[in-house]
Amino acid sequence: MTAPATDPQAPSWERDGVRLEIHGELAVVTLCRPKRRNAQSPALWRVLAAAGSDLPGSVRVVLLRAEGVSFSAGLDRAMFTPEGIPGEPTFLQLAASTDQELDAAIASYQEAFTWWRRPDLVSIAAVQGHAVGAGFQLALGCDLRVVAEDVQFAMKETSLGLVPDLAGTKPLTELVGYARALEICATGRWVGAEEAAAIGLANLVVPGEELDAAARDLAAALLAAPRGAVIETKALLQGAAGRSFDEQRSAERAAQARRLRELAGIGD
């Protein structure tokens, strides 16, 4: 049973390049500007952030996918012109703003890229074709990535004199390590499907025609486990890098105690 987003602004969401559908415990977020190769703009970021805040509490898994030949070709090229995008600040205006204004503007853009790792959700990016710059960072924002055989990741910001600033540097470093992350970002080179799987960027590589089905199969497998167990396991794994071995053992014991008591129907 498919239930579309009920937000009264939902039609304008599709105009800005995003569609949200709710299928029970599964939410599907689709980038839907295929003719523009799902190029990203502040308007798209605002509706992506709104999609996260509008999810019903019943949703456990979010699938991020894109229509067309490319997942996302990165920033809308109009953002690089002197005129910019109507109604949005130009790069020159951003650069001329105060430190506080500039920080707030970038922080607002980042909101579209951060909610995918919420502790109560597991997110999957289904990625085909080009995932460049902001597109690469959006895929990195998800917990898991299923990619088509034609996928091409690239972080092109440095070639423009910029840095990746849409919350992608930490997950990239966690996935592939500092040295590989630096090389990928500083050179802006392409990373194909085979390498993405080898270095940990991709959980699964499939033929393009099987991408959607493979991502949905993964979502179904994630939904098969009890929600509380998945949430506790995700929290353990997310926090592992910041804990010592003994601290992680302690966290495991505390999490298991909570699970045992919930399963036994015993309160705190």
C-alpha positions as CSV (number, residue, x, y, z in Angstrom):
1,M,0.0,0.0,0.0
2,T,1.5,3.3,-1.1
3,A,0.7,6.5,0.8
4,P,2.1,9.7,-0.8
5,A,3.4,12.5,1.3
6,T,0.5,14.4,2.8
7,D,2.3,17.7,3.3
8,P,0.3,20.5,1.5
9,Q,3.5,21.6,-0.2
10,A,4.1,18.1,-1.7
11,P,3.4,19.2,-5.3
12,S,6.0,22.0,-5.0
13,W,8.5,19.4,-3.6
14,E,8.4,17.7,-7.0
15,R,8.9,21.0,-8.7
16,D,12.1,21.4,-6.6
17,G,13.2,17.9,-7.4
18,V,12.1,15.6,-4.6
19,R,9.2,13.1,-4.1
20,L,8.4,11.4,-0.8
21,E,6.3,8.2,-0.6
22,I,5.4,6.2,2.5
23,H,5.0,2.5,2.3
24,G,4.2,1.5,5.9
25,E,7.6,1.2,7.7
26,L,9.5,2.1,4.5
27,A,9.9,5.7,3.2
28,V,11.1,6.2,-0.4
29,V,12.7,9.6,-1.2
30,T,13.2,10.1,-5.0
31,L,15.3,12.8,-6.7
32,C,13.0,13.5,-9.6
33,R,14.7,16.0,-12.0
34,P,16.1,13.5,-14.4
35,K,16.4,16.0,-17.3
36,R,18.7,18.1,-15.1
37,R,20.5,14.9,-13.9
38,N,19.1,15.7,-10.5
39,A,21.3,18.7,-10.1
40,Q,21.1,20.2,-6.6
41,S,20.0,23.6,-5.4
42,P,19.2,25.2,-2.1
43,A,15.5,24.6,-2.9
44,L,16.1,20.9,-3.3
45,W,18.0,20.9,0.0
46,R,15.2,22.5,1.8
47,V,12.7,19.9,0.6
48,L,15.1,17.1,1.4
49,A,15.4,18.4,4.9
50,A,11.6,18.8,5.2
51,A,11.2,15.1,4.0
52,G,13.3,14.0,7.0
53,S,11.3,16.1,9.5
54,D,7.9,15.0,8.0
55,L,8.6,11.2,8.3
56,P,5.9,9.5,10.4
57,G,7.2,7.8,13.5
58,S,6.3,4.4,12.1
59,V,9.1,4.6,9.4
60,R,12.1,2.4,10.1
61,V,13.9,2.4,6.8
62,V,14.4,5.1,4.2
63,L,15.4,4.4,0.6
64,L,17.0,7.2,-1.3
65,R,16.8,6.8,-5.1
66,A,16.9,8.9,-8.2
67,E,15.2,8.9,-11.6
68,G,17.1,9.0,-14.8
69,V,20.7,8.1,-15.9
70,S,22.4,9.9,-13.0
71,F,21.9,9.8,-9.3
72,S,23.0,13.5,-9.0
73,A,25.4,15.4,-11.1
74,G,26.1,17.8,-8.2
75,L,25.4,21.4,-7.8
76,D,23.1,23.2,-10.3
77,R,25.4,25.0,-12.7
78,A,23.4,28.2,-12.3
79,M,24.8,28.5,-8.8
80,F,28.2,29.2,-10.4
81,T,27.0,32.1,-12.6
82,P,27.1,35.7,-11.5
83,E,23.3,35.8,-11.5
84,G,23.0,32.6,-9.5
85,I,19.5,31.1,-8.9
86,P,16.6,33.5,-8.6
87,G,15.6,33.9,-4.9
88,E,18.8,32.3,-3.6
89,P,22.0,34.1,-2.5
90,T,24.8,34.0,-5.0
91,F,28.3,32.7,-4.2
92,L,29.5,36.3,-4.2
93,Q,26.8,37.3,-1.7
94,L,27.6,34.4,0.5
95,A,31.3,35.3,0.5
96,A,30.5,38.9,1.4
97,S,28.2,38.0,4.3
98,T,29.4,38.0,8.0
99,D,31.0,34.9,9.5
100,Q,27.8,34.2,11.4
101,E,25.6,34.6,8.4
102,L,27.8,32.4,6.2
103,D,28.0,29.7,8.9
104,A,24.3,29.7,9.3
105,A,23.7,29.5,5.5
106,I,26.0,26.5,5.1
107,A,24.5,24.8,8.2
108,S,21.1,25.2,6.7
109,Y,22.3,23.4,3.5
110,Q,23.8,20.6,5.6
111,E,20.5,19.8,7.1
112,A,19.5,17.9,3.9
113,F,22.5,15.6,4.3
114,T,22.5,14.8,8.0
115,W,19.1,13.3,9.0
116,W,19.7,10.1,7.1
117,R,21.9,8.7,10.0
118,R,19.3,9.3,12.7
119,P,19.4,6.6,15.4
120,D,15.8,5.5,14.8
121,L,16.3,4.9,11.0
122,V,18.4,2.9,8.6
123,S,18.9,4.6,5.3
124,I,19.9,3.1,1.9
125,A,21.1,5.0,-1.1
126,A,20.5,3.4,-4.5
127,V,23.0,5.0,-6.8
128,Q,23.4,4.9,-10.5
129,G,25.4,6.8,-13.0
130,H,27.1,10.0,-11.8
131,A,27.2,10.9,-8.1
132,V,29.3,14.1,-8.2
133,G,30.1,16.5,-5.4
134,A,26.9,17.2,-3.6
135,G,25.5,14.0,-5.1
136,F,28.4,12.0,-3.7
137,Q,27.9,13.6,-0.3
138,L,24.2,12.8,-0.4
139,A,25.0,9.1,-1.0
140,L,27.6,9.3,1.8
141,G,24.9,10.7,4.1
142,C,23.1,7.3,4.1
143,D,24.0,4.3,6.2
144,L,24.3,1.9,3.3
145,R,24.9,2.2,-0.5
146,V,23.7,-0.2,-3.2
147,V,25.2,0.9,-6.6
148,A,24.7,0.1,-10.2
149,E,27.6,-1.2,-12.3
150,D,27.8,2.1,-14.1
151,V,28.2,4.3,-11.0
152,Q,30.8,7.0,-11.0
153,F,31.6,8.8,-7.7
154,A,33.7,12.0,-7.7
155,M,34.3,14.8,-5.2
156,K,34.9,17.8,-7.6
157,E,34.8,20.6,-5.1
158,T,38.6,21.1,-4.9
159,S,38.8,21.7,-8.7
160,L,36.4,24.6,-8.1
161,G,38.6,26.0,-5.3
162,L,36.1,24.8,-2.7
163,V,36.0,22.0,-0.1
164,P,33.3,19.3,0.4
165,D,31.1,21.0,3.0
166,L,27.8,19.0,2.9
167,A,28.7,16.6,5.7
168,G,30.5,14.1,3.5
169,T,34.0,14.2,4.8
170,K,33.5,12.3,8.0
171,P,31.6,9.3,6.5
172,L,34.0,9.2,3.6
173,T,37.0,9.0,6.0
174,E,35.3,6.5,8.2
175,L,34.5,4.3,5.2
176,V,37.8,4.4,3.2
177,G,40.4,5.8,5.7
178,Y,42.2,9.2,5.8
179,A,44.8,8.6,3.0
180,R,42.3,7.3,0.5
181,A,39.7,10.0,1.4
182,L,42.3,12.7,0.9
183,E,43.4,11.3,-2.4
184,I,39.8,11.1,-3.7
185,C,38.9,14.6,-2.6
186,A,42.1,16.4,-3.5
187,T,42.3,14.8,-7.0
188,G,38.6,14.8,-7.8
189,R,39.1,11.6,-9.7
190,W,36.3,9.1,-10.6
191,V,35.6,6.1,-8.4
192,G,33.8,3.3,-10.3
193,A,31.7,0.5,-8.9
194,E,34.4,-2.1,-8.6
195,E,36.6,0.2,-6.6
196,A,33.7,1.5,-4.6
197,A,33.0,-2.1,-3.4
198,A,36.7,-2.9,-2.8
199,I,37.3,0.2,-0.6
200,G,34.0,0.0,1.3
201,L,32.0,2.8,-0.3
202,A,29.5,0.3,-1.7
203,N,27.8,-2.5,0.2
204,L,26.5,-4.1,-3.0
205,V,27.1,-3.7,-6.8
206,V,24.3,-4.9,-9.2
207,P,23.4,-4.4,-12.9
208,G,21.6,-1.2,-13.4
209,E,18.3,-2.9,-14.2
210,E,18.4,-4.6,-10.8
211,L,19.3,-1.6,-8.7
212,D,15.8,-0.7,-7.4
213,A,14.9,-4.3,-6.7
214,A,18.2,-5.0,-4.9
215,A,17.8,-1.9,-2.7
216,R,14.2,-2.8,-1.9
217,D,15.3,-6.4,-1.0
218,L,17.9,-4.9,1.4
219,A,15.2,-2.7,2.9
220,A,13.0,-5.7,3.4
221,A,15.8,-7.6,5.2
222,L,16.4,-4.7,7.5
223,L,12.7,-4.5,8.3
224,A,12.6,-8.2,9.2
225,A,14.5,-7.7,12.4
226,P,12.8,-6.2,15.5
227,R,13.0,-2.4,15.5
228,G,14.5,-2.1,19.0
229,A,17.3,-4.6,18.2
230,V,18.2,-2.7,15.0
231,I,18.2,0.7,16.8
232,E,20.4,-0.6,19.6
233,T,22.8,-2.3,17.2
234,K,23.1,0.8,15.1
235,A,23.9,2.9,18.2
236,L,26.6,0.4,19.2
237,L,28.3,0.5,15.8
238,Q,28.0,4.3,15.4
239,G,29.6,4.9,18.7
240,A,32.3,2.2,18.5
241,A,35.0,4.4,16.9
242,G,34.8,6.9,19.8
243,R,35.0,4.2,22.6
244,S,37.9,2.1,23.9
245,F,37.5,-1.6,23.8
246,D,36.4,-1.8,27.4
247,E,34.0,1.1,26.9
248,Q,32.5,-0.7,23.9
249,R,32.1,-3.9,25.9
250,S,30.3,-1.9,28.6
251,A,28.0,-0.3,26.0
252,E,27.2,-3.8,24.6
253,R,26.3,-5.0,28.1
254,A,24.0,-2.0,28.7
255,A,22.3,-2.4,25.3
256,Q,21.8,-6.1,25.9
257,A,20.3,-5.5,29.3
258,R,17.8,-3.1,27.8
259,R,16.9,-5.6,25.1
260,L,16.5,-8.5,27.5
261,R,14.2,-6.5,29.8
262,E,12.1,-5.3,26.9
263,L,11.7,-8.8,25.5
264,A,10.8,-10.0,29.0
265,G,8.3,-7.2,29.5
266,I,10.2,-5.8,32.4
267,G,10.3,-2.0,32.8
268,D,13.3,0.0,34.0
